[in-house]
Amino acid sequence: MPELVWDESEFTAYMEVLPKVEEYGTEYAYIVEKDGMRLELSVYPLCGDIYITIYRSGVERPVIDFRLMDCSATKYVRDKRGEFLEFAPAQVFGDRYQKDFVIPVGVQLSVKPSISISLFAK
């Protein structure tokens, strides 16, 4: 599987936090806290894995905790629907993804105005 297609600068600008980057760029970990929620987003660009975990303040176990394995691509979106990151699950594009492609099915993650996550199919 080819490396994840993503733009670290778009993620950093959108998340409004600097990621903790592991040695050799194997993991980019973003943490955003807002409205009593904590989002932990980990991007593993070499293998294409995306980990999304959301906690509620005062609760030990996560509200949402899932993994997208072998993710094809990610994309920052800002349009009439809002502003968010989109993640294409494995095999949506194989190794053919181009930055201007529309992701037809996947996960949308938003931190503006609040933390939210949704599954979509266009």
MOPAC internal coordinates of N, CA, C and O (Angstrom, degrees):
PM7 1SCF
backbone

  N    0.0000 0     0.00 0     0.00 0    0    0    0
  C    1.4532 1     0.00 0     0.00 0    1    0    0
  C    1.5236 1   108.71 1     0.00 0    2    1    0
  O    1.2310 1   119.45 1   -48.99 1    3    2    1
  N    1.3119 1   118.66 1   131.01 1    3    2    1
  C    1.4631 1   120.51 1   178.05 1    5    3    2
  C    1.5176 1   111.54 1   -68.79 1    6    5    3
  O    1.2310 1   121.48 1   -14.91 1    7    6    5
  N    1.3319 1   114.78 1   165.09 1    7    6    5
  C    1.4587 1   120.22 1   178.06 1    9    7    6
  C    1.5256 1   110.99 1   -61.12 1   10    9    7
  O    1.2310 1   121.39 1   -24.69 1   11   10    9
  N    1.3176 1   114.94 1   155.31 1   11   10    9
  C    1.4553 1   122.76 1   177.12 1   13   11   10
  C    1.5228 1   110.92 1   -60.96 1   14   13   11
  O    1.2310 1   120.54 1   -44.50 1   15   14   13
  N    1.3219 1   116.57 1   135.50 1   15   14   13
  C    1.4611 1   121.08 1   173.26 1   17   15   14
  C    1.5273 1   106.61 1   -89.04 1   18   17   15
  O    1.2310 1   120.62 1   -64.52 1   19   18   17
  N    1.3435 1   116.43 1   115.48 1   19   18   17
  C    1.4574 1   120.83 1  -179.04 1   21   19   18
  C    1.5126 1   109.34 1  -158.81 1   22   21   19
  O    1.2310 1   120.70 1   -13.22 1   23   22   21
  N    1.3262 1   116.27 1   166.78 1   23   22   21
  C    1.4566 1   122.09 1   179.95 1   25   23   22
  C    1.5227 1   107.74 1  -125.58 1   26   25   23
  O    1.2310 1   120.86 1   -77.27 1   27   26   25
  N    1.3263 1   115.97 1   102.73 1   27   26   25
  C    1.4600 1   121.13 1  -177.15 1   29   27   26
  C    1.5235 1   111.96 1   -56.86 1   30   29   27
  O    1.2310 1   119.96 1   141.57 1   31   30   29
  N    1.3297 1   117.68 1   -38.43 1   31   30   29
  C    1.4668 1   120.17 1  -178.63 1   33   31   30
  C    1.5251 1   111.75 1   -65.81 1   34   33   31
  O    1.2310 1   119.79 1   144.12 1   35   34   33
  N    1.3423 1   118.01 1   -35.88 1   35   34   33
  C    1.4700 1   120.59 1   176.28 1   37   35   34
  C    1.5232 1   110.98 1   -65.72 1   38   37   35
  O    1.2310 1   120.37 1   137.49 1   39   38   37
  N    1.3260 1   116.91 1   -42.51 1   39   38   37
  C    1.4659 1   120.74 1   178.00 1   41   39   38
  C    1.5234 1   110.23 1   -60.53 1   42   41   39
  O    1.2310 1   120.47 1   131.60 1   43   42   41
  N    1.3335 1   116.70 1   -48.40 1   43   42   41
  C    1.4600 1   121.33 1  -177.49 1   45   43   42
  C    1.5193 1   110.85 1   -62.60 1   46   45   43
  O    1.2310 1   119.95 1   136.61 1   47   46   45
  N    1.3207 1   117.71 1   -43.39 1   47   46   45
  C    1.4677 1   121.09 1   179.03 1   49   47   46
  C    1.5207 1   110.79 1   -64.70 1   50   49   47
  O    1.2310 1   119.99 1   136.31 1   51   50   49
  N    1.3271 1   117.62 1   -43.69 1   51   50   49
  C    1.4601 1   120.57 1  -178.50 1   53   51   50
  C    1.5256 1   111.89 1   -69.16 1   54   53   51
  O    1.2310 1   120.14 1   134.24 1   55   54   53
  N    1.3080 1   117.34 1   -45.76 1   55   54   53
  C    1.4685 1   121.44 1  -177.39 1   57   55   54
  C    1.5294 1   111.78 1   -71.46 1   58   57   55
  O    1.2310 1   120.22 1   158.50 1   59   58   57
  N    1.3232 1   117.19 1   -21.50 1   59   58   57
  C    1.4687 1   123.68 1  -179.17 1   61   59   58
  C    1.5219 1   113.17 1    60.19 1   62   61   59
  O    1.2310 1   120.76 1  -150.14 1   63   62   61
  N    1.3265 1   116.15 1    29.86 1   63   62   61
  C    1.4616 1   122.82 1   172.88 1   65   63   62
  C    1.5318 1   107.52 1  -143.32 1   66   65   63
  O    1.2310 1   121.22 1   -29.00 1   67   66   65
  N    1.3140 1   115.27 1   151.00 1   67   66   65
  C    1.4590 1   119.52 1   174.38 1   69   67   66
  C    1.5204 1   108.96 1   -82.06 1   70   69   67
  O    1.2310 1   119.78 1   -41.34 1   71   70   69
  N    1.3184 1   118.03 1   138.66 1   71   70   69
  C    1.4560 1   119.20 1   178.55 1   73   71   70
  C    1.5186 1   111.48 1   -77.74 1   74   73   71
  O    1.2310 1   121.26 1   -25.27 1   75   74   73
  N    1.3133 1   115.20 1   154.73 1   75   74   73
  C    1.4585 1   120.66 1   167.59 1   77   75   74
  C    1.5300 1   104.35 1   -85.64 1   78   77   75
  O    1.2310 1   120.52 1   -60.35 1   79   78   77
  N    1.3253 1   116.61 1   119.65 1   79   78   77
  C    1.4614 1   120.93 1  -175.91 1   81   79   78
  C    1.5216 1   109.10 1  -105.78 1   82   81   79
  O    1.2310 1   121.19 1   -56.63 1   83   82   81
  N    1.3238 1   115.33 1   123.37 1   83   82   81
  C    1.4655 1   120.43 1   178.38 1   85   83   82
  C    1.5233 1   109.73 1   -74.52 1   86   85   83
  O    1.2310 1   121.15 1   -18.97 1   87   86   85
  N    1.3095 1   115.41 1   161.03 1   87   86   85
  C    1.4543 1   121.81 1  -179.55 1   89   87   86
  C    1.5257 1   110.98 1   -52.29 1   90   89   87
  O    1.2310 1   120.19 1   -42.57 1   91   90   89
  N    1.2975 1   117.25 1   137.43 1   91   90   89
  C    1.4662 1   125.96 1   179.62 1   93   91   90
  C    1.5269 1   112.94 1    67.76 1   94   93   91
  O    1.2310 1   119.60 1  -166.74 1   95   94   93
  N    1.3372 1   118.37 1    13.26 1   95   94   93
  C    1.4583 1   121.14 1   177.24 1   97   95   94
  C    1.5157 1   114.48 1    67.82 1   98   97   95
  O    1.2310 1   120.40 1  -150.44 1   99   98   97
  N    1.3291 1   116.83 1    29.56 1   99   98   97
  C    1.4647 1   119.96 1  -178.93 1  101   99   98
  C    1.5240 1   112.83 1   -78.39 1  102  101   99
  O    1.2310 1   119.73 1   157.08 1  103  102  101
  N    1.3404 1   118.12 1   -22.92 1  103  102  101
  C    1.4649 1   121.89 1   179.00 1  105  103  102
  C    1.5257 1   109.49 1  -146.10 1  106  105  103
  O    1.2310 1   121.76 1   -42.22 1  107  106  105
  N    1.3313 1   114.25 1   137.78 1  107  106  105
  C    1.4617 1   122.50 1   172.38 1  109  107  106
  C    1.5212 1   105.91 1  -119.44 1  110  109  107
  O    1.2310 1   120.20 1   -65.43 1  111  110  109
  N    1.3341 1   117.22 1   114.57 1  111  110  109
  C    1.4606 1   121.73 1  -176.07 1  113  111  110
  C    1.5269 1   110.23 1  -110.91 1  114  113  111
  O    1.2310 1   121.20 1   -59.81 1  115  114  113
  N    1.3270 1   115.30 1   120.19 1  115  114  113
  C    1.4619 1   122.55 1   178.88 1  117  115  114
  C    1.5185 1   108.43 1  -109.71 1  118  117  115
  O    1.2310 1   120.37 1   -43.95 1  119  118  117
  N    1.3275 1   116.89 1   136.05 1  119  118  117
  C    1.4607 1   121.56 1   175.61 1  121  119  118
  C    1.5250 1   107.96 1  -127.26 1  122  121  119
  O    1.2310 1   121.26 1   -56.02 1  123  122  121
  N    1.3355 1   115.19 1   123.98 1  123  122  121
  C    1.4676 1   121.51 1   178.89 1  125  123  122
  C    1.5170 1   107.55 1  -125.32 1  126  125  123
  O    1.2310 1   120.39 1   -49.96 1  127  126  125
  N    1.3416 1   116.87 1   130.04 1  127  126  125
  C    1.4598 1   121.98 1   176.29 1  129  127  126
  C    1.5144 1   108.87 1  -116.22 1  130  129  127
  O    1.2310 1   121.46 1   -50.05 1  131  130  129
  N    1.3382 1   114.81 1   129.95 1  131  130  129
  C    1.4527 1   119.93 1  -176.55 1  133  131  130
  C    1.5283 1   109.29 1  -159.73 1  134  133  131
  O    1.2310 1   120.22 1   -45.82 1  135  134  133
  N    1.3418 1   117.19 1   134.18 1  135  134  133
  C    1.4711 1   122.83 1   173.38 1  137  135  134
  C    1.5301 1   113.27 1    51.92 1  138  137  135
  O    1.2310 1   120.33 1  -137.75 1  139  138  137
  N    1.3196 1   116.97 1    42.25 1  139  138  137
  C    1.4625 1   120.33 1   178.32 1  141  139  138
  C    1.5169 1   114.22 1    76.16 1  142  141  139
  O    1.2310 1   119.91 1  -169.44 1  143  142  141
  N    1.3276 1   117.77 1    10.56 1  143  142  141
  C    1.4598 1   122.54 1   178.78 1  145  143  142
  C    1.5283 1   108.42 1  -118.81 1  146  145  143
  O    1.2310 1   121.26 1   -30.34 1  147  146  145
  N    1.3349 1   115.19 1   149.66 1  147  146  145
  C    1.4619 1   120.61 1   174.65 1  149  147  146
  C    1.5275 1   108.36 1  -127.83 1  150  149  147
  O    1.2310 1   121.13 1   -58.84 1  151  150  149
  N    1.3183 1   115.44 1   121.16 1  151  150  149
  C    1.4514 1   121.95 1   177.37 1  153  151  150
  C    1.5194 1   108.72 1  -100.02 1  154  153  151
  O    1.2310 1   120.83 1   -51.32 1  155  154  153
  N    1.3183 1   116.02 1   128.68 1  155  154  153
  C    1.4577 1   121.44 1   172.83 1  157  155  154
  C    1.5294 1   106.65 1  -116.69 1  158  157  155
  O    1.2310 1   120.79 1   -66.68 1  159  158  157
  N    1.3151 1   116.09 1   113.32 1  159  158  157
  C    1.4584 1   122.60 1  -179.18 1  161  159  158
  C    1.5173 1   108.30 1  -115.76 1  162  161  159
  O    1.2310 1   120.60 1   -59.67 1  163  162  161
  N    1.3219 1   116.46 1   120.33 1  163  162  161
  C    1.4645 1   121.06 1   178.02 1  165  163  162
  C    1.5159 1   108.92 1  -116.61 1  166  165  163
  O    1.2310 1   121.27 1   -50.56 1  167  166  165
  N    1.3234 1   115.17 1   129.44 1  167  166  165
  C    1.4568 1   122.38 1   179.78 1  169  167  166
  C    1.5281 1   107.70 1  -114.54 1  170  169  167
  O    1.2310 1   120.87 1   -53.87 1  171  170  169
  N    1.3217 1   115.95 1   126.13 1  171  170  169
  C    1.4598 1   122.50 1   177.96 1  173  171  170
  C    1.5312 1   107.28 1  -113.80 1  174  173  171
  O    1.2310 1   120.23 1   -93.80 1  175  174  173
  N    1.3387 1   117.16 1    86.20 1  175  174  173
  C    1.4609 1   120.23 1  -170.40 1  177  175  174
  C    1.5239 1   115.43 1   -65.55 1  178  177  175
  O    1.2310 1   119.43 1   152.99 1  179  178  177
  N    1.3149 1   118.69 1   -27.01 1  179  178  177
  C    1.4646 1   119.73 1  -177.14 1  181  179  178
  C    1.5192 1   112.68 1   -71.70 1  182  181  179
  O    1.2310 1   120.24 1   149.88 1  183  182  181
  N    1.3371 1   117.15 1   -30.12 1  183  182  181
  C    1.4642 1   120.30 1   179.51 1  185  183  182
  C    1.5239 1   112.73 1  -112.61 1  186  185  183
  O    1.2310 1   120.19 1   170.39 1  187  186  185
  N    1.3327 1   117.24 1    -9.61 1  187  186  185
  C    1.4638 1   120.42 1   177.04 1  189  187  186
  C    1.5173 1   115.07 1    84.91 1  190  189  187
  O    1.2310 1   119.75 1  -167.78 1  191  190  189
  N    1.3263 1   118.08 1    12.22 1  191  190  189
  C    1.4589 1   120.08 1  -179.77 1  193  191  190
  C    1.5271 1   110.95 1   -84.04 1  194  193  191
  O    1.2310 1   120.99 1   -36.87 1  195  194  193
  N    1.3453 1   115.70 1   143.13 1  195  194  193
  C    1.4564 1   123.65 1   177.24 1  197  195  194
  C    1.5232 1   107.12 1  -127.87 1  198  197  195
  O    1.2310 1   119.91 1   -53.77 1  199  198  197
  N    1.3306 1   117.78 1   126.23 1  199  198  197
  C    1.4574 1   122.55 1   176.71 1  201  199  198
  C    1.5235 1   107.49 1  -112.56 1  202  201  199
  O    1.2310 1   120.61 1   -52.32 1  203  202  201
  N    1.3257 1   116.44 1   127.68 1  203  202  201
  C    1.4607 1   121.98 1   178.85 1  205  203  202
  C    1.5239 1   108.23 1  -124.95 1  206  205  203
  O    1.2310 1   120.77 1   -59.64 1  207  206  205
  N    1.3267 1   116.14 1   120.36 1  207  206  205
  C    1.4580 1   121.53 1   179.21 1  209  207  206
  C    1.5205 1   108.01 1  -131.89 1  210  209  207
  O    1.2310 1   120.73 1   -48.26 1  211  210  209
  N    1.3371 1   116.20 1   131.74 1  211  210  209
  C    1.4627 1   121.57 1   178.18 1  213  211  210
  C    1.5238 1   108.69 1  -123.64 1  214  213  211
  O    1.2310 1   121.29 1   -51.30 1  215  214  213
  N    1.3317 1   115.15 1   128.70 1  215  214  213
  C    1.4647 1   122.39 1   178.44 1  217  215  214
  C    1.5230 1   109.33 1  -114.01 1  218  217  215
  O    1.2310 1   120.80 1   -30.32 1  219  218  217
  N    1.3271 1   116.08 1   149.68 1  219  218  217
  C    1.4583 1   122.40 1   170.69 1  221  219  218
  C    1.5149 1   106.73 1  -102.08 1  222  221  219
  O    1.2310 1   120.78 1   -41.47 1  223  222  221
  N    1.3323 1   116.12 1   138.53 1  223  222  221
  C    1.4526 1   122.14 1  -179.23 1  225  223  222
  C    1.5317 1   110.59 1   -53.67 1  226  225  223
  O    1.2310 1   120.87 1   -47.86 1  227  226  225
  N    1.3252 1   115.94 1   132.14 1  227  226  225
  C    1.4587 1   121.46 1   177.22 1  229  227  226
  C    1.5215 1   114.44 1    85.10 1  230  229  227
  O    1.2310 1   120.08 1   178.35 1  231  230  229
  N    1.3328 1   117.46 1    -1.65 1  231  230  229
  C    1.4666 1   121.28 1   179.91 1  233  231  230
  C    1.5289 1   107.77 1  -116.47 1  234  233  231
  O    1.2310 1   120.91 1   -53.43 1  235  234  233
  N    1.3291 1   115.87 1   126.57 1  235  234  233
  C    1.4636 1   120.59 1  -175.16 1  237  235  234
  C    1.5272 1   112.86 1   -71.66 1  238  237  235
  O    1.2310 1   120.57 1   136.48 1  239  238  237
  N    1.3212 1   116.52 1   -43.52 1  239  238  237
  C    1.4622 1   120.35 1  -177.58 1  241  239  238
  C    1.5349 1   110.61 1   -81.74 1  242  241  239
  O    1.2310 1   120.20 1   -34.70 1  243  242  241
  N    1.3347 1   117.22 1   145.30 1  243  242  241
  C    1.4651 1   118.96 1  -179.36 1  245  243  242
  C    1.5268 1   112.65 1   -69.16 1  246  245  243
  O    1.2310 1   121.34 1   -30.94 1  247  246  245
  N    1.3257 1   115.05 1   149.06 1  247  246  245
  C    1.4609 1   121.90 1   173.83 1  249  247  246
  C    1.5244 1   108.69 1   -74.03 1  250  249  247
  O    1.2310 1   120.75 1   137.61 1  251  250  249
  N    1.3174 1   116.17 1   -42.39 1  251  250  249
  C    1.4675 1   123.16 1   177.42 1  253  251  250
  C    1.5159 1   107.27 1  -133.60 1  254  253  251
  O    1.2310 1   121.13 1   -44.19 1  255  254  253
  N    1.3249 1   115.45 1   135.81 1  255  254  253
  C    1.4628 1   120.86 1   178.16 1  257  255  254
  C    1.5189 1   107.58 1  -151.43 1  258  257  255
  O    1.2310 1   120.40 1   -76.36 1  259  258  257
  N    1.3311 1   116.85 1   103.64 1  259  258  257
  C    1.4567 1   118.22 1   177.90 1  261  259  258
  C    1.5109 1   112.09 1  -146.64 1  262  261  259
  O    1.2310 1   121.82 1   -13.46 1  263  262  261
  N    1.3183 1   114.12 1   166.54 1  263  262  261
  C    1.4584 1   122.61 1  -175.95 1  265  263  262
  C    1.5177 1   110.00 1  -125.80 1  266  265  263
  O    1.2310 1   120.95 1   -42.98 1  267  266  265
  N    1.3143 1   115.79 1   137.02 1  267  266  265
  C    1.4594 1   121.74 1   168.86 1  269  267  266
  C    1.5304 1   105.29 1  -106.08 1  270  269  267
  O    1.2310 1   120.31 1   -68.06 1  271  270  269
  N    1.2993 1   117.01 1   111.94 1  271  270  269
  C    1.4554 1   121.31 1  -177.45 1  273  271  270
  C    1.5259 1   109.59 1   -94.08 1  274  273  271
  O    1.2310 1   120.55 1   -38.71 1  275  274  273
  N    1.3222 1   116.55 1   141.29 1  275  274  273
  C    1.4680 1   122.90 1   178.71 1  277  275  274
  C    1.5215 1   112.22 1    54.17 1  278  277  275
  O    1.2310 1   120.37 1  -138.47 1  279  278  277
  N    1.3183 1   116.90 1    41.53 1  279  278  277
  C    1.4597 1   122.47 1   179.80 1  281  279  278
  C    1.5302 1   109.61 1   -57.78 1  282  281  279
  O    1.2310 1   120.58 1   -46.02 1  283  282  281
  N    1.3250 1   116.49 1   133.98 1  283  282  281
  C    1.4728 1   120.88 1  -178.35 1  285  283  282
  C    1.5155 1   112.03 1   -71.98 1  286  285  283
  O    1.2310 1   120.75 1   134.25 1  287  286  285
  N    1.3451 1   116.17 1   -45.75 1  287  286  285
  C    1.4548 1   119.82 1  -172.61 1  289  287  286
  C    1.5136 1   110.66 1  -162.82 1  290  289  287
  O    1.2310 1   121.21 1   -17.19 1  291  290  289
  N    1.3269 1   115.29 1   162.81 1  291  290  289
  C    1.4568 1   122.67 1   172.07 1  293  291  290
  C    1.5180 1   107.61 1  -130.03 1  294  293  291
  O    1.2310 1   121.68 1   -21.65 1  295  294  293
  N    1.3180 1   114.40 1   158.35 1  295  294  293
  C    1.4575 1   118.44 1  -177.46 1  297  295  294
  C    1.5226 1   109.57 1  -152.04 1  298  297  295
  O    1.2310 1   120.44 1   -44.34 1  299  298  297
  N    1.3255 1   116.77 1   135.66 1  299  298  297
  C    1.4575 1   122.03 1   171.91 1  301  299  298
  C    1.5264 1   107.00 1   -85.31 1  302  301  299
  O    1.2310 1   120.59 1   -48.64 1  303  302  301
  N    1.3312 1   116.48 1   131.36 1  303  302  301
  C    1.4600 1   121.44 1  -179.06 1  305  303  302
  C    1.5229 1   109.17 1  -124.84 1  306  305  303
  O    1.2310 1   121.13 1   -45.67 1  307  306  305
  N    1.3235 1   115.44 1   134.33 1  307  306  305
  C    1.4638 1   121.42 1   172.20 1  309  307  306
  C    1.5233 1   105.74 1  -140.80 1  310  309  307
  O    1.2310 1   121.33 1   -74.72 1  311  310  309
  N    1.3364 1   115.07 1   105.28 1  311  310  309
  C    1.4617 1   120.36 1  -178.64 1  313  311  310
  C    1.5200 1   109.22 1  -150.18 1  314  313  311
  O    1.2310 1   119.90 1    17.50 1  315  314  313
  N    1.3312 1   117.80 1  -162.50 1  315  314  313
  C    1.4653 1   121.44 1  -176.64 1  317  315  314
  C    1.5274 1   112.72 1   -63.51 1  318  317  315
  O    1.2310 1   120.17 1   159.46 1  319  318  317
  N    1.3471 1   117.27 1   -20.54 1  319  318  317
  C    1.4696 1   120.75 1   178.27 1  321  319  318
  C    1.5153 1   112.47 1   -79.28 1  322  321  319
  O    1.2310 1   120.71 1   160.41 1  323  322  321
  N    1.3303 1   116.25 1   -19.59 1  323  322  321
  C    1.4568 1   120.54 1  -179.01 1  325  323  322
  C    1.5124 1   111.43 1   134.61 1  326  325  323
  O    1.2310 1   121.35 1    21.39 1  327  326  325
  N    1.3103 1   115.03 1  -158.61 1  327  326  325
  C    1.4608 1   122.58 1  -178.56 1  329  327  326
  C    1.5178 1   107.58 1  -127.93 1  330  329  327
  O    1.2310 1   120.17 1   -55.51 1  331  330  329
  N    1.3350 1   117.27 1   124.49 1  331  330  329
  C    1.4580 1   120.82 1  -175.20 1  333  331  330
  C    1.5198 1   110.98 1  -165.47 1  334  333  331
  O    1.2310 1   121.04 1    -6.70 1  335  334  333
  N    1.3247 1   115.61 1   173.30 1  335  334  333
  C    1.4547 1   123.03 1   172.91 1  337  335  334
  C    1.5206 1   107.84 1  -105.43 1  338  337  335
  O    1.2310 1   120.39 1   -40.83 1  339  338  337
  N    1.3180 1   116.86 1   139.17 1  339  338  337
  C    1.4656 1   121.73 1   175.95 1  341  339  338
  C    1.5205 1   108.72 1  -113.39 1  342  341  339
  O    1.2310 1   121.26 1   -36.95 1  343  342  341
  N    1.3266 1   115.19 1   143.05 1  343  342  341
  C    1.4574 1   122.19 1   179.23 1  345  343  342
  C    1.5244 1   108.17 1  -125.83 1  346  345  343
  O    1.2310 1   120.51 1   -52.88 1  347  346  345
  N    1.3366 1   116.64 1   127.12 1  347  346  345
  C    1.4638 1   121.70 1   177.56 1  349  347  346
  C    1.5237 1   108.52 1   -95.31 1  350  349  347
  O    1.2310 1   120.05 1   -56.18 1  351  350  349
  N    1.3342 1   117.51 1   123.82 1  351  350  349
  C    1.4608 1   119.32 1   179.43 1  353  351  350
  C    1.5276 1   111.90 1   -67.26 1  354  353  351
  O    1.2310 1   120.76 1    -8.28 1  355  354  353
  N    1.3133 1   116.15 1   171.72 1  355  354  353
  C    1.4625 1   122.61 1  -177.75 1  357  355  354
  C    1.5199 1   111.57 1   -54.40 1  358  357  355
  O    1.2310 1   121.34 1   -35.05 1  359  358  357
  N    1.3001 1   115.05 1   144.95 1  359  358  357
  C    1.4633 1   124.84 1   173.18 1  361  359  358
  C    1.5241 1   115.28 1    69.93 1  362  361  359
  O    1.2310 1   119.15 1  -172.86 1  363  362  361
  N    1.3170 1   119.22 1     7.14 1  363  362  361
  C    1.4619 1   119.44 1   175.46 1  365  363  362
  C    1.5214 1   109.71 1   -68.25 1  366  365  363
  O    1.2310 1   120.60 1   138.40 1  367  366  365
  N    1.3287 1   116.45 1   -41.60 1  367  366  365
  C    1.4564 1   120.77 1  -179.64 1  369  367  366
  C    1.5203 1   113.06 1  -118.45 1  370  369  367
  O    1.2310 1   119.55 1   169.58 1  371  370  369
  N    1.3342 1   118.46 1   -10.42 1  371  370  369
  C    1.4565 1   119.20 1  -171.93 1  373  371  370
  C    1.5159 1   108.60 1    63.29 1  374  373  371
  O    1.2310 1   119.97 1    53.11 1  375  374  373
  N    1.3146 1   117.67 1  -126.89 1  375  374  373
  C    1.4646 1   120.20 1   178.84 1  377  375  374
  C    1.5283 1   111.90 1  -109.97 1  378  377  375
  O    1.2310 1   120.11 1  -155.52 1  379  378  377
  N    1.3303 1   117.39 1    24.48 1  379  378  377
  C    1.4661 1   121.33 1  -174.13 1  381  379  378
  C    1.5210 1   114.23 1  -107.90 1  382  381  379
  O    1.2310 1   118.41 1  -172.63 1  383  382  381
  N    1.3151 1   120.64 1     7.37 1  383  382  381
  C    1.4639 1   121.95 1  -173.94 1  385  383  382
  C    1.5224 1   112.02 1   -64.36 1  386  385  383
  O    1.2310 1   120.81 1   -45.19 1  387  386  385
  N    1.3273 1   116.05 1   134.81 1  387  386  385
  C    1.4558 1   123.84 1   172.44 1  389  387  386
  C    1.5283 1   107.51 1  -118.45 1  390  389  387
  O    1.2310 1   119.76 1   -31.11 1  391  390  389
  N    1.3120 1   118.07 1   148.89 1  391  390  389
  C    1.4653 1   122.10 1  -174.48 1  393  391  390
  C    1.5240 1   113.57 1   -56.99 1  394  393  391
  O    1.2310 1   119.15 1   150.55 1  395  394  393
  N    1.3214 1   119.23 1   -29.45 1  395  394  393
  C    1.4654 1   121.22 1  -178.37 1  397  395  394
  C    1.5319 1   113.37 1   -88.07 1  398  397  395
  O    1.2310 1   119.65 1  -179.65 1  399  398  397
  N    1.3264 1   118.27 1     0.35 1  399  398  397
  C    1.4695 1   121.37 1   177.77 1  401  399  398
  C    1.5299 1   110.56 1   -67.75 1  402  401  399
  O    1.2310 1   120.38 1   -30.66 1  403  402  401
  N    1.3179 1   116.87 1   149.34 1  403  402  401
  C    1.4619 1   123.03 1   172.41 1  405  403  402
  C    1.5243 1   107.31 1   -88.40 1  406  405  403
  O    1.2310 1   120.52 1   -48.48 1  407  406  405
  N    1.3147 1   116.62 1   131.52 1  407  406  405
  C    1.4629 1   120.82 1   176.61 1  409  407  406
  C    1.5239 1   107.05 1   -82.30 1  410  409  407
  O    1.2310 1   119.17 1   -64.96 1  411  410  409
  N    1.3379 1   119.20 1   115.04 1  411  410  409
  C    1.4615 1   121.22 1  -172.48 1  413  411  410
  C    1.5271 1   115.48 1   -79.48 1  414  413  411
  O    1.2310 1   120.23 1   156.29 1  415  414  413
  N    1.3152 1   117.17 1   -23.71 1  415  414  413
  C    1.4629 1   121.52 1  -178.34 1  417  415  414
  C    1.5233 1   107.59 1  -152.86 1  418  417  415
  O    1.2310 1   120.57 1   -37.38 1  419  418  417
  N    1.3369 1   116.51 1   142.62 1  419  418  417
  C    1.4483 1   118.07 1   179.67 1  421  419  418
  C    1.5060 1   113.63 1   164.63 1  422  421  419
  O    1.2310 1   121.41 1    32.17 1  423  422  421
  N    1.3224 1   114.92 1  -147.83 1  423  422  421
  C    1.4613 1   123.34 1  -176.03 1  425  423  422
  C    1.5192 1   108.47 1  -122.84 1  426  425  423
  O    1.2310 1   120.75 1   -43.98 1  427  426  425
  N    1.3340 1   116.17 1   136.02 1  427  426  425
  C    1.4644 1   121.99 1   173.23 1  429  427  426
  C    1.5195 1   107.95 1  -111.40 1  430  429  427
  O    1.2310 1   121.03 1   -48.90 1  431  430  429
  N    1.3194 1   115.63 1   131.10 1  431  430  429
  C    1.4615 1   122.17 1   179.63 1  433  431  430
  C    1.5186 1   108.00 1  -122.18 1  434  433  431
  O    1.2310 1   120.85 1   -52.41 1  435  434  433
  N    1.3254 1   115.97 1   127.59 1  435  434  433
  C    1.4529 1   121.58 1  -178.82 1  437  435  434
  C    1.5249 1   110.28 1  -124.71 1  438  437  435
  O    1.2310 1   121.02 1   -36.85 1  439  438  437
  N    1.3425 1   115.66 1   143.15 1  439  438  437
  C    1.4631 1   120.56 1   172.11 1  441  439  438
  C    1.5252 1   110.77 1  -123.51 1  442  441  439
  O    1.2310 1   120.55 1  -179.92 1  443  442  441
  N    1.3376 1   116.56 1     0.08 1  443  442  441
  C    1.4645 1   121.89 1  -179.62 1  445  443  442
  C    1.5128 1   109.19 1  -127.72 1  446  445  443
  O    1.2310 1   117.68 1   -56.93 1  447  446  445
  N    1.2692 1   122.01 1   123.07 1  447  446  445
  C    1.4609 1   127.36 1     2.87 1  449  447  446
  C    1.5258 1   112.95 1   -81.28 1  450  449  447
  O    1.2310 1   120.24 1   165.96 1  451  450  449
  N    1.3525 1   117.15 1   -14.04 1  451  450  449
  C    1.4586 1   120.10 1   179.01 1  453  451  450
  C    1.5245 1   108.88 1  -143.26 1  454  453  451
  O    1.2310 1   120.70 1   -11.46 1  455  454  453
  N    1.3227 1   116.28 1   168.54 1  455  454  453
  C    1.4585 1   121.11 1   179.57 1  457  455  454
  C    1.5086 1   109.16 1   -74.90 1  458  457  455
  O    1.2310 1   120.61 1   -55.42 1  459  458  457
  N    1.3261 1   116.43 1   124.58 1  459  458  457
  C    1.4669 1   121.04 1   175.51 1  461  459  458
  C    1.5115 1   109.37 1  -151.86 1  462  461  459
  O    1.2310 1   121.21 1   -21.40 1  463  462  461
  N    1.3091 1   115.29 1   158.60 1  463  462  461
  C    1.4476 1   121.58 1  -179.41 1  465  463  462
  C    1.5254 1   108.24 1  -141.89 1  466  465  463
  O    1.2310 1   120.34 1   -39.17 1  467  466  465
  N    1.3177 1   116.95 1   140.83 1  467  466  465
  C    1.4612 1   120.28 1   177.78 1  469  467  466
  C    1.5228 1   110.03 1  -148.23 1  470  469  467
  O    1.2310 1   121.37 1   -25.09 1  471  470  469
  N    1.3071 1   114.99 1   154.91 1  471  470  469
  C    1.4586 1   122.64 1   173.20 1  473  471  470
  C    1.5069 1   107.15 1   -96.17 1  474  473  471
  O    1.2310 1   119.56 1   -33.87 1  475  474  473
  N    1.3252 1   118.45 1   146.13 1  475  474  473
  C    1.4628 1   119.50 1  -179.21 1  477  475  474
  C    1.5164 1   111.90 1  -142.92 1  478  477  475
  O    1.2310 1   121.76 1   -22.80 1  479  478  477
  N    1.3091 1   114.23 1   157.20 1  479  478  477
  C    1.4670 1   123.54 1   170.72 1  481  479  478
  C    1.5163 1   106.18 1  -142.63 1  482  481  479
  O    1.2310 1   120.57 1   -52.45 1  483  482  481
  N    1.3124 1   116.51 1   127.55 1  483  482  481
  C    1.4711 1   120.38 1  -177.47 1  485  483  482
  C    1.4977 1   110.40 1   -95.96 1  486  485  483
  O    1.2310 1   120.10 1   180.00 1  487  486  485

